[in-house]
Amino acid sequence: MKLARRVANIQPSPTLAITGKAKAMKAQGIDVVGFGAGEPDFDTPDHIKAVAKKALDDGYTKYTPVPGTPELKDAVIAKLKRDYGLEYARENIIVSVGAKHSIYNVAQAFFEEGDEVIIPAPYWVSYPDIVLLAGATPVIVDTKEKSGFKLSIEQLDKAITPRTKCVILNSPSNPTGAAYTGEELKAIADVIVRRDVTVLSDDIYEKLVYDGFRFVSIASFGEEIRKRTIVVNGLSKAYSMTGWRIGYVAAGKELVAAMTNIQSQSTSNPVSFCDKAAVEALNGPQDFLKGWVAEFDRRRRYIVDRLNKIPGVSCLLPQGAFYVFPNFSKAYGRKTPSGREIKGSSDLAAYFLEEYKVASVPGVAFGDDACQRLSYAMSMNNIEKGIERIEQAVKDLR
Ligand SMILES: *Cc1c(COP(=O)(O)O)cnc(C)c1O
């Protein structure tokens, strides 16, 4: 069978691939420590589950409006007002089947052949492929450890060409945990307005920030930037609802209308009883988050401290999300006990998993071959055990 040309350039999500492999090893009874997880290890809060159960019992199981019910849109609007002080109308909001689907629909409605989309690296694995699937060209701009994995305004200004349509920002970042301050975002917003491009702001980790960091929405620096901002968010990370598949976009009404048409011809509405639960998540109590953030924070400090004590490894302290992105490049060129040379992040991840039973995601998947992504969304005991294995694996290289 001859497949469509558009699939030739894209790859399966490497994060899902590595977690799949680690799960398969676990199923064989192998004691694998998995740093691959891209989701919180907490359960969805009970008050949210209760609403979904009731919706099912009440027979709320049929088609609903394609872009989300008015009630759910209003909950999103109230959240954006409460958290950022921004006013949106229902016609500015569309709810989709997870934030990944939101970004996919933005790309389908907004990007086309000839468009360039700027993506700072390290980036979330799906951005380049979603841009490619829309026929547009991802323009990768490397940021480095020494700049805190953040894009400078000089880099941004230089990367913008007459073909640039959009810049994708993800703060706090998956995979680095780096987060832009309000001041940094204001400077980026100024460039975006001056060069008359747009920004897709993926805010999915906004609630998971540490050390008193204050998340600011780039859309909040005035009308000029707000009308050029596509806000993307979802419930997966802040409410530990990855399986429920609820994400949303706040943007200009033309874009939202186009996305709604696309959605009406593909997935239709987000799952009915999940939309009820989403209203509860957004409007209900938020206090559980404090405990989650405190627990993530404890693990974050521990894992960064342990990694930095491994000779040749360096790791920045992330401001948000639940990942660390340590640099292992000093291990490259060395040999494993069985004589294989470690040439890059994929070799290292394979060595960790096969010989030390510890799963990490190679940095090359995120556009930075020097690093590995380790998720600390797991128990402290497992983190300890996993770090010990990594420490040993690095020490055993010669
Ligand atoms: C997890 C994640 C998403 C999407 O999550 P959904 O489960 O599709 O809502 C989007 N962006 C980043 C950076 C993520 O890590």
Ligand as a Chemical Component Dictionary entry (heavy atoms), coordinates in Angstrom:
data_LIG
# 
_chem_comp.id                   LIG 
_chem_comp.type                 NON-POLYMER 
_chem_comp.pdbx_formal_charge   0 
_chem_comp.three_letter_code    LIG 
# 
loop_
_chem_comp_atom.comp_id 
_chem_comp_atom.atom_id 
_chem_comp_atom.alt_atom_id 
_chem_comp_atom.type_symbol 
_chem_comp_atom.charge 
_chem_comp_atom.model_Cartn_x 
_chem_comp_atom.model_Cartn_y 
_chem_comp_atom.model_Cartn_z 
_chem_comp_atom.pdbx_ordinal 
LIG C1 C1 C 0 1.378  17.025 28.138 1  
LIG C2 C2 C 0 1.617  18.187 27.225 2  
LIG C3 C3 C 0 0.618  18.671 26.344 3  
LIG C4 C4 C 0 -0.679 18.033 26.046 4  
LIG O1 O1 O 0 -1.368 17.382 26.888 5  
LIG P1 P1 P 0 -2.798 16.780 26.583 6  
LIG O2 O2 O 0 -2.815 15.563 27.410 7  
LIG O3 O3 O 0 -2.935 16.526 25.130 8  
LIG O4 O4 O 0 -3.768 17.805 27.056 9  
LIG C5 C5 C 0 0.879  19.788 25.606 10 
LIG N1 N1 N 0 2.045  20.423 25.690 11 
LIG C6 C6 C 0 3.025  19.991 26.491 12 
LIG C7 C7 C 0 4.273  20.739 26.530 13 
LIG C8 C8 C 0 2.851  18.849 27.274 14 
LIG O5 O5 O 0 3.849  18.403 28.031 15 
# 
loop_
_chem_comp_bond.comp_id 
_chem_comp_bond.atom_id_1 
_chem_comp_bond.atom_id_2 
_chem_comp_bond.value_order 
_chem_comp_bond.pdbx_ordinal 
LIG C1 C2 SING 1  
LIG C2 C3 SING 2  
LIG C2 C8 DOUB 3  
LIG C3 C4 SING 4  
LIG C3 C5 DOUB 5  
LIG C4 O1 SING 6  
LIG O1 P1 SING 7  
LIG P1 O2 DOUB 8  
LIG P1 O3 SING 9  
LIG P1 O4 SING 10 
LIG C5 N1 SING 11 
LIG N1 C6 DOUB 12 
LIG C6 C7 SING 13 
LIG C6 C8 SING 14 
LIG C8 O5 SING 15 
# 
